[in-house]
Amino acid sequence: MRTSIATVCLSGTLEEKMHAAAAAGFDGIEVFEQDLVVSPSSPEEIRELAAQLGLSLDLYQPFRDADAVGPELFAANLRRAEAKFQLMNRLGTDTMLVCSNVGTAEIDDDEVVAGQLRELGELAARYGVRLAYEALAWGRFVDDFEHAQRIVDLADHPSVGTCLDSFHILSRAWDPAPIEGIAAEKIFFVQLADAPLLSMDVLSWSRHHRVFPGEGDFDMVGFMTHLVRAGYDGPVSLEIFNDAFRQADVNRTAVDGLRSLRWLEDQTRRALDGEPVRDTLGLQALPAVEEPAGYDFVEIRTGRLGETTRLLHQLGFALGGHHQSKENVQLWVQGPVRIVVNDDVPDGSPTEIAALGFEVADPDAAIDRATRLAALPVPRSQGPGEQVLRGVFAPDGTEVFFCGRPADGVPAWLGEFGADEESHDAALVTGVDHINMAQPWQHYDEAVLFYTSVLALAAQPSQDVPGPSGLVRSQVMRSASGAVRMPLNVAPAAAEQGSFVGAAYPEHVALYCTDVFAAARRARRRGLDFLPVPQNYYEDLDARFDLDDEFVASLQELNLLYDRDADGEFLHFYTGTLGTVFFEVVERRGGYAGFGAPNAPVRLAAQYRRSQAEHRARTEA
Amino acid sequence: MRTSIATVCLSGTLEEKMHAAAAAGFDGIEVFEQDLVVSPSSPEEIRELAAQLGLSLDLYQPFRDADAVGPELFAANLRRAEAKFQLMNRLGTDTMLVCSNVGTAEIDDDEVVAGQLRELGELAARYGVRLAYEALAWGRFVDDFEHAQRIVDLADHPSVGTCLDSFHILSRAWDPAPIEGIAAEKIFFVQLADAPLLSMDVLSWSRHHRVFPGEGDFDMVGFMTHLVRAGYDGPVSLEIFNDAFRQADVNRTAVDGLRSLRWLEDQTRRALDGEPVRDTLGLQALPAVEEPAGYDFVEIRTGRLGETTRLLHQLGFALGGHHQSKENVQLWVQGPVRIVVNDDVPDGSPTEIAALGFEVADPDAAIDRATRLAALPVPRSQGPGEQVLRGVFAPDGTEVFFCGRPADGVPAWLGEFGADEESHDAALVTGVDHINMAQPWQHYDEAVLFYTSVLALAAQPSQDVPGPSGLVRSQVMRSASGAVRMPLNVAPAAAEQGSFVGAAYPEHVALYCTDVFAAARRARRRGLDFLPVPQNYYEDLDARFDLDDEFVASLQELNLLYDRDADGEFLHFYTGTLGTVFFEVVERRGGYAGFGAPNAPVRLAAQYRRSQAEHRARTEA
């Protein structure tokens, strides 16, 4: 599949965009007119740079408000178009996007519009240029791709074809199936954009909220299958107007975009499997990845080993051993939960979640798939005879490792810690319930696509949690079985109120147990610093749920929080935060499938108070 | 007018919110339940703190989904409500907001709903509590204040009244005039929120985009006049759900909120002038302020005096003198344009726009009005016999001075620079056309209200300008006469691409002249560092406007940009940037009233390229 990206998707200068697109692995780009207009590079220099970078210049765009106008304005439009055709000859690009008229359309007559497109096409042909006519979702008279196609058919000129844009079609909920009836040679170009389903005017939605395929709610795979069935064989190009992408690092966005096309290609190839259709796009499938069966390990990196291991012991973990060749790496275990503590960092470095190990059926296939999805491999050394662990960096910098699932449930790498004999009997904690990861806000969509495409997790509906420094967006990524659940949290971008935001927003590991009271009592005996829960919370809990007084008292005694829904109950407590990491211990009763979201504001407020108090203490000291 | 604010408008802890509300000068607050639930302070402690701070606790909110339910759920709701009544007794607050049911409503029968409100009211009365029933704009069966009022009338209980919220009424475009027909003693509470007109679902609009009165598009003054005519005499309270306010510094937001009420009070008082209505709210008018007649001076602060004065000279300014008592303060003049250059800062400090002087009819009234609008006065010293200049800080920290307009057009303070004799004859620059100020994104709405309320400028429709580091929001504030025009620019909050964002986003002074070619030629002779304009721009200009080749060549020779609309033409050039300041020189032909917005991306791209090149140079050095 030939991949392309419109320069408007990317931040920076035209030259920076081109370098980034080439580095990510795109085959070509669409040149967005304004990017060229503001550039000091001549069209010839851009052509030369594209050649050096191995990029084709697939489209020049946009040409607006050409059609459905009176004769005088149309004459001016022809003149305007001719200047652009000359420019395109200098650039060496042969396809121009012509948008259905939004601003100046006066004549709602398909014959007139077709006649004008034909005349424009005749002029274009003299310069070897093709016109791809596109129905904008908010076009004055033409806002529907089938209507645009009827006009293209009426124009009946070899230089006049259609451009299909998934956003303009799916945002209006037009049925994309009729794409299959369009003659392939008349589809001059295809642009792709996904988007979250939002109830707002379509122009604002389009201009600010498009995302890469796989990051939104549209059926992009279905859209692609129609194109293949139509016999389309041209470039598949991303055209995303997104406020965050416009600010984000250009190289990261380009990688994110290419990943979205590789993922979409793979999904489309699979969707078409068994169907007797000629694959005109040359779709490549990626190695299949099964969803992870669970967490193999969590690695915490810390320059404060003592307080970290004390916390683990308070939660019931036992020291499982020290790594045979890696100094400063120790293993803490409880039941099937394994936490690697790595203090191979300068003393005092803040405690953080450095790596997650996921149990997958075929680690080699998983790493192959991930790297073909443009994920950056983690460099890692092994001693002789040691297990080879392979992983990639997630968008937030966390290392994601793919670990095989051994038949006996005990990973081979445990031997490297001399931890081959495990007893699960005394463990109150019996698993990892979920892991909350903080995401930089510019890379939220990228993170969703990363976990979707690399680990086959699915995005659940997101929600906003109010905190003292702003709203925190919470987006759960989940494997179909539920064995892996990762709420992604996006903290306020640039809060002024309090220091508890952005990079300081803490991440946490939630541990599953079947008796949270026992786990909390053990933790208390061992001196755990619980995150305090206010009295007002328990009074409100009682008002909301009509609970037994003794039960509420037992919750309060141990700083336990409580939630209930139609399916069951959720009891949990939080520890204080070390660096950017804290722990949660949860017990689920019945079929409760949530994460105690109503209690998140209590946690945020308590963490904020501590953060403010620490800040004051530092300031006064 | 008794002023109040819901704690949900403010960031931080409940205690921080209360301190901020009191410091800003509010009379009371609404306690948002969740703020109390997450607080370690008991209701009694909050009551005590409120008393210490002189704040009344005007409302406890919200109580949701009480009505229109079956008997079993209603019984549970009564129990839930009673717990809250008890809590309110401890808090010492006597009014509870009851929202029309959104989530659990089953019975669409006004008699049933009224009966349930009556029963709830009967229970409330036992605790001395009043219920203010509010129609949410997205209520299941009750979404209209007149419907809510009919139910309140049906309930016919002294403890059951109504709460009127401007957002819920105006967002649905309900006619607010029938408010005047509601019995005053039945209006238990009034909440105010303004909002920009957005085409999105009303729930998202309400939860994320409310703003303080005067910062949006609703007719808040009209709304208030209906309340006065109804005879309402209770608190007027702000209830704003806004993503930016949730992150912003709590004290600033509180001041912004109080300013909005003082402004609204003044506007309402004026709107009612001459009307024979009993002013039950006790509305206070502020000193009137006429819109400014123009700019008296611009003050630039710089630690790089040489490059600053060189630039001014290149633009045609002449040294007008040095201040008689303030060392390091000099005056540069050209025609009626006066630029004060203050280098009383450490050597090398970046160049910035420090202050703006506005010509107003009555400076004393203006400063009185501004300080009563909670603007912070600028401390400033005068020597004996020197003019007293008084000003306040704008939200971005710029000093705003109010200067009288002398009869002969020459400000008295010029004498302090020994600059009593001015010749305007040689000046090519004949005025300040506009001044672009960068705004921190969290304080954009605050800035709009500041300039609206303090200087009687009006917000024009805003637009987004694409730049290499993200979209820049541009919002013109303008006096009715057009003599003062200030585009406010909000740069991307946290861009990763390039350093040209946030605090580094430059501001500029646009100078008006009648012959921009002559001004540009003089500047070139004097060696001005023009912001370069690419060749591609001129080719595109030609394609768009069909200009005379010679004219385009003359533009290009001098790095001039061009725009045209139905009313006239706009020619302009930009200088390079010193610190965060650059200059623009503009010529307007015909009735062109814009700011060359189509050329802004050219400027942003050129400034970005320079910023990137400087960054590279620094990094390599």
Interface residues (C-beta under 8 A of the other chain):
Chain A: S11 G12 T13 E16 E33 Q34 L36 V37 V38 S39 P40 S41 S42 P43 A76 R79 R80 A83 K84 L87 L198 S199 M200 D201 S204 R207 D243 R246 Q247 A248 D249 V250 R252 W441 Q442 D464 P466 P468 S469 G470 L471 P492 A493 A494 A495 E496 Q497 G498 V501 P532 P534 Q535 N536 Y537 E539 D540 D542 A543 R544 D546 P601 V602 L604 A605 A606 Y608 R609 Q612
Chain B: S11 G12 T13 E16 E33 Q34 L36 V37 V38 S39 P40 S41 S42 P43 A76 R79 R80 A83 K84 L87 L198 S199 M200 D201 S204 R207 D243 R246 Q247 A248 D249 V250 R252 W441 Q442 D464 P466 P468 S469 G470 L471 P492 A493 A494 A495 E496 Q497 G498 V501 P532 P534 Q535 N536 Y537 E539 D540 D542 A543 R544 D546 P601 V602 L604 A605 A606 Y608 R609 Q612
